[in-house]
Amino acid sequence: MKLHVYSTKKNVWQNLSSDHLTAHLTVSADGKVMPLYLIFPGEGIADIPESITSNPDMWSASSPNGWTDEERFQAYMLLYIRKINEI
């Protein structure tokens, strides 16, 4: 599958071997846009495309099936809280 991701600074194209991934798109009530959070299917960081992990405007994680779960959602919320406090 071809993925076209819009971030705040550039576009990223990546071919994926799976048909599923989870994307969290978040905008706060005051209009601040958080980095895109992508959850790829796999067992670790090696399963996440380098173009995503090297982009500071995106957050990423992996799960066995590419779906979010409690652990990945908690990690996302911690990143969100840290980021919102920086802005």
The first five atom37 places (N, CA, C, CB, O) and aatype in JSON, in Angstrom:
{
  "aatype": [12, 11, 10, 8, 19, 18, 15, 16, 11, 11, 2, 19, 17, 5, 2, 10, 15, 15, 3, 8, 10, 16, 0, 8, 10, 16, 19, 15, 0, 3, 7, 11, 19, 12, 14, 10, 18, 10, 9, 13, 14, 7, 6, 7, 9, 0, 3, 9, 14, 6, 15, 9, 16, 15, 2, 14, 3, 12, 17, 15, 0, 15, 15, 14, 2, 7, 17, 16, 3, 6, 6, 1, 13, 5, 0, 18, 12, 10, 10, 18, 9, 1, 11, 9, 2, 6, 9],
  "atom_mask": [
    [1, 1, 1, 1, 1],
    [1, 1, 1, 1, 1],
    [1, 1, 1, 1, 1],
    [1, 1, 1, 1, 1],
    [1, 1, 1, 1, 1],
    [1, 1, 1, 1, 1],
    [1, 1, 1, 1, 1],
    [1, 1, 1, 1, 1],
    [1, 1, 1, 1, 1],
    [1, 1, 1, 1, 1],
    [1, 1, 1, 1, 1],
    [1, 1, 1, 1, 1],
    [1, 1, 1, 1, 1],
    [1, 1, 1, 1, 1],
    [1, 1, 1, 1, 1],
    [1, 1, 1, 1, 1],
    [1, 1, 1, 1, 1],
    [1, 1, 1, 1, 1],
    [1, 1, 1, 1, 1],
    [1, 1, 1, 1, 1],
    [1, 1, 1, 1, 1],
    [1, 1, 1, 1, 1],
    [1, 1, 1, 1, 1],
    [1, 1, 1, 1, 1],
    [1, 1, 1, 1, 1],
    [1, 1, 1, 1, 1],
    [1, 1, 1, 1, 1],
    [1, 1, 1, 1, 1],
    [1, 1, 1, 1, 1],
    [1, 1, 1, 1, 1],
    [1, 1, 1, 0, 1],
    [1, 1, 1, 1, 1],
    [1, 1, 1, 1, 1],
    [1, 1, 1, 1, 1],
    [1, 1, 1, 1, 1],
    [1, 1, 1, 1, 1],
    [1, 1, 1, 1, 1],
    [1, 1, 1, 1, 1],
    [1, 1, 1, 1, 1],
    [1, 1, 1, 1, 1],
    [1, 1, 1, 1, 1],
    [1, 1, 1, 0, 1],
    [1, 1, 1, 1, 1],
    [1, 1, 1, 0, 1],
    [1, 1, 1, 1, 1],
    [1, 1, 1, 1, 1],
    [1, 1, 1, 1, 1],
    [1, 1, 1, 1, 1],
    [1, 1, 1, 1, 1],
    [1, 1, 1, 1, 1],
    [1, 1, 1, 1, 1],
    [1, 1, 1, 1, 1],
    [1, 1, 1, 1, 1],
    [1, 1, 1, 1, 1],
    [1, 1, 1, 1, 1],
    [1, 1, 1, 1, 1],
    [1, 1, 1, 1, 1],
    [1, 1, 1, 1, 1],
    [1, 1, 1, 1, 1],
    [1, 1, 1, 1, 1],
    [1, 1, 1, 1, 1],
    [1, 1, 1, 1, 1],
    [1, 1, 1, 1, 1],
    [1, 1, 1, 1, 1],
    [1, 1, 1, 1, 1],
    [1, 1, 1, 0, 1],
    [1, 1, 1, 1, 1],
    [1, 1, 1, 1, 1],
    [1, 1, 1, 1, 1],
    [1, 1, 1, 1, 1],
    [1, 1, 1, 1, 1],
    [1, 1, 1, 1, 1],
    [1, 1, 1, 1, 1],
    [1, 1, 1, 1, 1],
    [1, 1, 1, 1, 1],
    [1, 1, 1, 1, 1],
    [1, 1, 1, 1, 1],
    [1, 1, 1, 1, 1],
    [1, 1, 1, 1, 1],
    [1, 1, 1, 1, 1],
    [1, 1, 1, 1, 1],
    [1, 1, 1, 1, 1],
    [1, 1, 1, 1, 1],
    [1, 1, 1, 1, 1],
    [1, 1, 1, 1, 1],
    [1, 1, 1, 1, 1],
    [1, 1, 1, 1, 1]
  ],
  "atom_positions": [
    [[0.85, -1.17, 0.0], [0.0, 0.0, 0.0], [0.89, 1.23, 0.0], [-0.97, 0.0, 1.21], [1.97, 1.21, 0.6]],
    [[0.48, 2.27, -0.65], [1.23, 3.52, -0.73], [0.67, 4.47, 0.32], [1.15, 4.15, -2.16], [-0.54, 4.67, 0.41]],
    [[1.55, 5.05, 1.1], [1.14, 5.94, 2.18], [1.63, 7.35, 1.86], [1.69, 5.46, 3.55], [2.81, 7.56, 1.6]],
    [[0.72, 8.3, 1.88], [1.08, 9.7, 1.7], [0.72, 10.4, 2.99], [0.36, 10.35, 0.45], [-0.45, 10.53, 3.34]],
    [[1.74, 10.86, 3.69], [1.54, 11.47, 4.99], [1.82, 12.95, 4.89], [2.43, 10.81, 6.07], [2.87, 13.36, 4.38]],
    [[0.9, 13.75, 5.36], [1.13, 15.19, 5.44], [1.62, 15.52, 6.83], [-0.15, 15.99, 5.1], [0.99, 15.17, 7.82]],
    [[2.73, 16.18, 6.91], [3.22, 16.66, 8.2], [3.35, 18.17, 8.09], [4.59, 15.98, 8.6], [3.02, 18.76, 7.06]],
    [[3.85, 18.79, 9.14], [3.92, 20.24, 9.13], [5.02, 20.77, 8.22], [4.14, 20.75, 10.52], [4.98, 21.94, 7.82]],
    [[6.0, 19.94, 7.87], [7.11, 20.45, 7.09], [7.33, 19.78, 5.74], [8.34, 20.33, 7.87], [7.87, 20.4, 4.83]],
    [[6.92, 18.51, 5.58], [7.18, 17.83, 4.32], [6.25, 16.66, 4.14], [8.64, 17.36, 4.26], [5.56, 16.24, 5.08]],
    [[6.23, 16.13, 2.93], [5.44, 14.93, 2.63], [6.36, 13.72, 2.69], [4.76, 15.04, 1.23], [7.55, 13.82, 2.38]],
    [[5.83, 12.6, 3.08], [6.6, 11.36, 3.16], [5.86, 10.3, 2.36], [6.81, 10.9, 4.65], [4.66, 10.09, 2.55]],
    [[6.56, 9.63, 1.47], [5.99, 8.51, 0.71], [6.66, 7.24, 1.18], [6.17, 8.71, -0.84], [7.88, 7.2, 1.34]],
    [[5.88, 6.22, 1.39], [6.46, 4.96, 1.83], [5.59, 3.8, 1.36], [6.61, 4.93, 3.36], [4.37, 3.87, 1.45]],
    [[6.2, 2.75, 0.85], [5.48, 1.53, 0.51], [5.42, 0.65, 1.75], [6.14, 0.78, -0.67], [6.44, 0.45, 2.41]],
    [[4.26, 0.13, 2.07], [4.09, -0.71, 3.24], [3.71, -2.12, 2.8], [3.02, -0.13, 4.2], [3.01, -2.3, 1.8]],
    [[4.17, -3.09, 3.56], [3.85, -4.48, 3.21], [2.52, -4.91, 3.82], [4.96, -5.41, 3.69], [2.03, -6.0, 3.51]],
    [[1.93, -4.1, 4.65], [0.67, -4.45, 5.3], [-0.42, -3.49, 4.84], [0.82, -4.43, 6.83], [-0.15, -2.36, 4.43]],
    [[-1.65, -3.95, 4.93], [-2.77, -3.1, 4.55], [-3.34, -2.33, 5.73], [-3.84, -3.92, 3.91], [-4.35, -1.65, 5.57]],
    [[-2.73, -2.43, 6.89], [-3.31, -1.76, 8.05], [-2.25, -1.02, 8.87], [-4.03, -2.76, 8.93], [-1.16, -1.54, 9.1]],
    [[-2.59, 0.17, 9.29], [-1.86, 0.9, 10.3], [-2.84, 1.85, 10.96], [-0.63, 1.66, 9.7], [-3.88, 2.16, 10.39]],
    [[-2.5, 2.3, 12.15], [-3.37, 3.22, 12.87], [-2.74, 4.6, 12.85], [-3.62, 2.74, 14.32], [-1.53, 4.73, 13.05]],
    [[-3.53, 5.63, 12.62], [-3.06, 7.01, 12.63], [-3.89, 7.82, 13.63], [-3.14, 7.64, 11.22], [-5.12, 7.81, 13.58]],
    [[-3.19, 8.5, 14.51], [-3.86, 9.41, 15.45], [-3.6, 10.83, 14.96], [-3.34, 9.21, 16.94], [-2.45, 11.27, 14.9]],
    [[-4.66, 11.53, 14.62], [-4.58, 12.93, 14.2], [-5.17, 13.75, 15.33], [-5.33, 13.18, 12.83], [-6.33, 13.55, 15.69]],
    [[-4.41, 14.68, 15.88], [-4.88, 15.4, 17.06], [-4.7, 16.9, 16.89], [-4.14, 14.92, 18.3], [-3.63, 17.39, 16.52]],
    [[-5.76, 17.62, 17.17], [-5.74, 19.07, 17.22], [-6.35, 19.47, 18.56], [-6.52, 19.72, 16.0], [-7.44, 19.02, 18.9]],
    [[-5.66, 20.31, 19.31], [-6.2, 20.73, 20.6], [-7.31, 21.75, 20.4], [-5.08, 21.31, 21.49], [-7.5, 22.28, 19.31]],
    [[-8.03, 22.02, 21.46], [-9.18, 22.93, 21.38], [-8.78, 24.34, 20.95], [-9.89, 22.99, 22.73], [-9.58, 25.07, 20.38]],
    [[-7.53, 24.73, 21.23], [-7.09, 26.07, 20.84], [-6.43, 26.08, 19.46], [-6.12, 26.62, 21.87], [-5.84, 27.09, 19.06]],
    [[-6.51, 24.96, 18.71], [-6.03, 24.92, 17.34], [-4.61, 24.44, 17.16], [0.0, 0.0, 0.0], [-4.11, 24.43, 16.03]],
    [[-3.93, 24.04, 18.21], [-2.56, 23.52, 18.08], [-2.62, 22.11, 17.5], [-1.82, 23.51, 19.45], [-3.38, 21.26, 17.97]],
    [[-1.82, 21.88, 16.47], [-1.79, 20.59, 15.8], [-0.63, 19.78, 16.36], [-1.67, 20.75, 14.26], [0.51, 20.23, 16.35]],
    [[-0.94, 18.59, 16.84], [0.08, 17.69, 17.36], [0.68, 16.89, 16.22], [-0.51, 16.75, 18.44], [0.04, 16.72, 15.18]],
    [[1.9, 16.38, 16.39], [2.48, 15.53, 15.35], [1.61, 14.3, 15.09], [3.89, 15.09, 15.75], [0.95, 13.79, 16.0]],
    [[1.6, 13.83, 13.87], [0.88, 12.63, 13.49], [1.5, 11.44, 14.22], [0.91, 12.42, 11.95], [2.72, 11.32, 14.28]],
    [[0.67, 10.56, 14.76], [1.13, 9.38, 15.49], [0.69, 8.15, 14.72], [0.59, 9.35, 16.96], [-0.51, 7.9, 14.58]],
    [[1.66, 7.39, 14.2], [1.38, 6.22, 13.38], [1.77, 4.96, 14.13], [2.12, 6.3, 12.04], [2.85, 4.89, 14.71]],
    [[0.9, 3.96, 14.11], [1.2, 2.66, 14.71], [1.26, 1.63, 13.59], [0.13, 2.27, 15.79], [0.26, 1.34, 12.95]],
    [[2.46, 1.09, 13.37], [2.71, 0.15, 12.3], [2.6, -1.29, 12.8], [4.09, 0.39, 11.68], [2.86, -1.55, 13.98]],
    [[2.23, -2.22, 11.94], [2.25, -3.62, 12.35], [3.69, -4.1, 12.45], [1.45, -4.5, 11.36], [4.5, -3.82, 11.57]],
    [[4.02, -4.81, 13.51], [5.36, -5.34, 13.69], [5.71, -5.51, 15.15], [0.0, 0.0, 0.0], [4.88, -5.28, 16.03]],
    [[6.93, -5.91, 15.39], [7.37, -6.22, 16.75], [8.29, -5.16, 17.36], [8.08, -7.53, 16.75], [8.6, -5.24, 18.55]],
    [[8.72, -4.18, 16.59], [9.63, -3.18, 17.15], [9.96, -2.09, 16.16], [0.0, 0.0, 0.0], [9.35, -1.98, 15.1]],
    [[10.94, -1.27, 16.53], [11.3, -0.1, 15.72], [11.81, -0.5, 14.34], [12.36, 0.73, 16.45], [11.69, 0.28, 13.39]],
    [[12.37, -1.68, 14.2], [12.86, -2.12, 12.89], [11.73, -2.27, 11.88], [13.61, -3.44, 13.03], [11.98, -2.26, 10.67]],
    [[10.51, -2.42, 12.34], [9.36, -2.57, 11.45], [8.74, -1.24, 11.04], [8.32, -3.44, 12.11], [7.77, -1.22, 10.28]],
    [[9.28, -0.14, 11.54], [8.79, 1.2, 11.21], [9.72, 1.79, 10.15], [8.72, 2.12, 12.48], [10.93, 1.78, 10.33]],
    [[9.18, 2.31, 9.05], [10.03, 2.88, 8.0], [10.93, 4.0, 8.54], [9.17, 3.42, 6.85], [10.51, 4.82, 9.35]],
    [[12.18, 4.0, 8.08], [13.15, 5.0, 8.55], [12.69, 6.43, 8.24], [14.52, 4.75, 7.9], [12.97, 7.35, 9.01]],
    [[11.98, 6.61, 7.14], [11.52, 7.96, 6.79], [10.54, 8.49, 7.84], [10.85, 7.96, 5.41], [10.37, 9.71, 7.97]],
    [[9.89, 7.61, 8.58], [8.98, 8.02, 9.64], [9.75, 8.26, 10.93], [7.89, 6.96, 9.85], [9.55, 9.28, 11.59]],
    [[10.63, 7.33, 11.31], [11.36, 7.47, 12.58], [12.33, 8.63, 12.56], [12.12, 6.19, 12.89], [12.64, 9.19, 13.61]],
    [[12.81, 9.02, 11.38], [13.75, 10.13, 11.3], [13.07, 11.49, 11.16], [14.69, 9.93, 10.14], [13.75, 12.52, 11.14]],
    [[11.75, 11.51, 11.07], [11.01, 12.76, 10.91], [10.59, 13.27, 12.28], [9.76, 12.55, 9.99], [9.78, 12.62, 12.95]],
    [[11.11, 14.42, 12.73], [10.76, 14.94, 14.05], [9.31, 15.41, 14.15], [11.67, 16.06, 14.41], [8.83, 15.67, 15.26]],
    [[8.62, 15.54, 13.03], [7.24, 16.0, 13.03], [6.24, 14.86, 13.1], [6.98, 16.83, 11.81], [5.04, 15.09, 12.95]],
    [[6.71, 13.64, 13.31], [5.83, 12.48, 13.43], [6.27, 11.63, 14.61], [5.83, 11.65, 12.14], [7.45, 11.54, 14.93]],
    [[5.29, 11.02, 15.24], [5.55, 10.05, 16.29], [5.14, 8.69, 15.74], [4.77, 10.39, 17.62], [4.23, 8.6, 14.92]],
    [[5.82, 7.63, 16.19], [5.48, 6.31, 15.68], [5.68, 5.24, 16.75], [6.31, 5.99, 14.45], [6.41, 5.44, 17.72]],
    [[5.03, 4.14, 16.55], [5.14, 2.97, 17.41], [4.78, 1.76, 16.56], [4.22, 3.08, 18.68], [4.37, 1.9, 15.4]],
    [[4.92, 0.59, 17.14], [4.49, -0.62, 16.44], [3.7, -1.49, 17.41], [5.7, -1.41, 15.86], [3.89, -1.41, 18.62]],
    [[2.84, -2.3, 16.86], [2.11, -3.3, 17.63], [1.99, -4.53, 16.74], [0.69, -2.77, 18.08], [2.12, -4.41, 15.52]],
    [[1.76, -5.69, 17.32], [1.73, -6.9, 16.49], [0.78, -6.83, 15.3], [1.35, -8.07, 17.35], [1.06, -7.42, 14.26]],
    [[-0.34, -6.13, 15.43], [-1.32, -6.09, 14.34], [-1.52, -4.69, 13.75], [-2.64, -6.61, 14.82], [-2.35, -4.52, 12.85]],
    [[-0.78, -3.69, 14.22], [-0.92, -2.34, 13.7], [-2.04, -1.54, 14.34], [0.0, 0.0, 0.0], [-2.28, -0.39, 13.97]],
    [[-2.74, -2.14, 15.29], [-3.83, -1.46, 15.98], [-3.31, -0.81, 17.24], [-4.97, -2.43, 16.31], [-2.3, -1.24, 17.8]],
    [[-3.99, 0.22, 17.69], [-3.64, 0.82, 18.97], [-4.16, -0.07, 20.09], [-4.22, 2.26, 19.08], [-5.12, -0.83, 19.91]],
    [[-3.53, 0.02, 21.25], [-3.98, -0.68, 22.44], [-3.71, 0.23, 23.63], [-3.27, -2.08, 22.6], [-3.25, 1.36, 23.46]],
    [[-3.98, -0.25, 24.81], [-3.83, 0.6, 26.0], [-2.41, 1.11, 26.17], [-4.24, -0.18, 27.25], [-2.2, 2.28, 26.47]],
    [[-1.42, 0.24, 25.96], [-0.02, 0.64, 26.13], [0.38, 1.73, 25.12], [0.9, -0.58, 25.97], [1.01, 2.71, 25.49]],
    [[0.02, 1.55, 23.87], [0.37, 2.55, 22.84], [-0.41, 3.84, 23.04], [0.11, 1.99, 21.43], [0.12, 4.92, 22.77]],
    [[-1.65, 3.75, 23.49], [-2.41, 4.97, 23.74], [-1.83, 5.75, 24.91], [-3.89, 4.63, 24.01], [-1.76, 6.98, 24.86]],
    [[-1.41, 5.06, 25.96], [-0.77, 5.74, 27.1], [0.52, 6.43, 26.67], [-0.49, 4.74, 28.23], [0.79, 7.55, 27.08]],
    [[1.31, 5.75, 25.84], [2.55, 6.37, 25.33], [2.22, 7.62, 24.52], [3.34, 5.37, 24.47], [2.9, 8.63, 24.64]],
    [[1.17, 7.54, 23.7], [0.74, 8.68, 22.91], [0.32, 9.84, 23.8], [-0.41, 8.29, 21.99], [0.69, 10.99, 23.55]],
    [[-0.45, 9.56, 24.84], [-0.9, 10.63, 25.74], [0.28, 11.28, 26.47], [-1.9, 10.07, 26.75], [0.27, 12.49, 26.68]],
    [[1.28, 10.49, 26.84], [2.47, 11.08, 27.48], [3.22, 11.99, 26.51], [3.41, 9.98, 27.99], [3.66, 13.07, 26.9]],
    [[3.36, 11.56, 25.25], [3.98, 12.42, 24.24], [3.16, 13.69, 24.05], [4.12, 11.68, 22.9], [3.72, 14.78, 23.95]],
    [[1.85, 13.55, 23.99], [0.95, 14.69, 23.8], [1.09, 15.69, 24.95], [-0.51, 14.22, 23.68], [1.22, 16.89, 24.71]],
    [[1.06, 15.2, 26.18], [1.18, 16.09, 27.35], [2.52, 16.81, 27.35], [1.01, 15.29, 28.66], [2.58, 18.0, 27.63]],
    [[3.59, 16.09, 27.03], [4.92, 16.71, 26.97], [4.95, 17.79, 25.88], [6.01, 15.64, 26.71], [5.46, 18.89, 26.11]],
    [[4.41, 17.47, 24.71], [4.42, 18.42, 23.58], [3.57, 19.66, 23.88], [3.92, 17.72, 22.29], [3.99, 20.78, 23.61]],
    [[2.37, 19.47, 24.42], [1.47, 20.58, 24.69], [2.09, 21.52, 25.73], [0.09, 20.07, 25.17], [1.84, 22.72, 25.68]],
    [[2.88, 21.0, 26.65], [3.54, 21.82, 27.65], [4.71, 22.62, 27.06], [4.03, 20.95, 28.79], [5.1, 23.65, 27.6]],
    [[5.27, 22.13, 25.94], [6.37, 22.84, 25.27], [5.86, 24.05, 24.48], [7.13, 21.89, 24.33], [6.58, 25.03, 24.3]],
    [[4.62, 23.96, 24.02], [4.07, 24.99, 23.13], [3.61, 26.19, 23.94], [2.9, 24.43, 22.3], [3.11, 27.16, 23.37]]
  ]
}
